[in-house]
Amino acid sequence: MLHEEWLTKEPIKQVTVVQTNAKKYKVSDMLTIGQTYDVVNETEEYYHIRDNSGKVGGYYKEYFEEI
C-alpha cells in the first residue's frame, strides 16, 4: 500500500502554510503559519505532508503556498 511508504519517502516538494482557517476541522494544532513542510504525496485537492505530529496527514491545498 502506497500510504505505508510515506513516512520514509523522499519529499516531492515543499510548501509553506499561509492560513489555518478551516471550515470543518481544526488544523491549527497540526500546522503552523509560516512553517515549511515536506510534501510526500499530492492529489487534486490535497497535500499529504509530515505535520507537527510527526505523522503524515492530508490537508486541503488552500492552506499552503508552493515554494
N, C-alpha and C positions, 0 to 999 in steps of 0.2 A: 504494500500500500504506500502510496506516494507521501501521505502526511506523516508517516513514521520516520521518514528520512529528513524532514525539515529542520530538526534541531542540529544536525551535523552538516547540512547542505551549505555550500558557499552562497553568499548573498548575490542576487542578480542586479540589485541597485540599492540606492539609499534614498530615503525620504525624510523630510522634516515636518514635524507636527505644527500646524498653523492655528488650529482651533479644536476644542473638545466639546462643542455644543451639540450633544446627541439628543435626538428626538425621543428615542425609545429606551436606550440603555445608558448607564453611567460609564463613561470611558475615561474620565479624568484620573481614576486611580491607576490605570494601566498605561496611559500616555501622558507625557509631559510636554507642554507647549514649548517650542523652540529646540527640543531634543531631536537628534537624528537617529533613525532606526534602520536596520538592515531588512530588506525585503527578500524573503525566501521563496515566495510564490505570488503570482498576480493573476487575478481573474478580471472579467469585465467590470465588476463592481467593487471588488475588494483587493486590499493588500494583505498578505499574511506576513506578519513581522514578529520578531522577537521583542516582546514588550517588557514593561517594568517587572513583571513576574518572573522573567527568565524563560518563559514558555512561548510558543508560537500561537498568536491569536489573529483572527481575521477582522479587519476594520474597513469601513467604507473609505473610499478614496477621497471623499470630501474633507477629511481631517488633515490631509497631507499636501505637501508641495514637493515635487521631484527636485533633486539636486542636480 
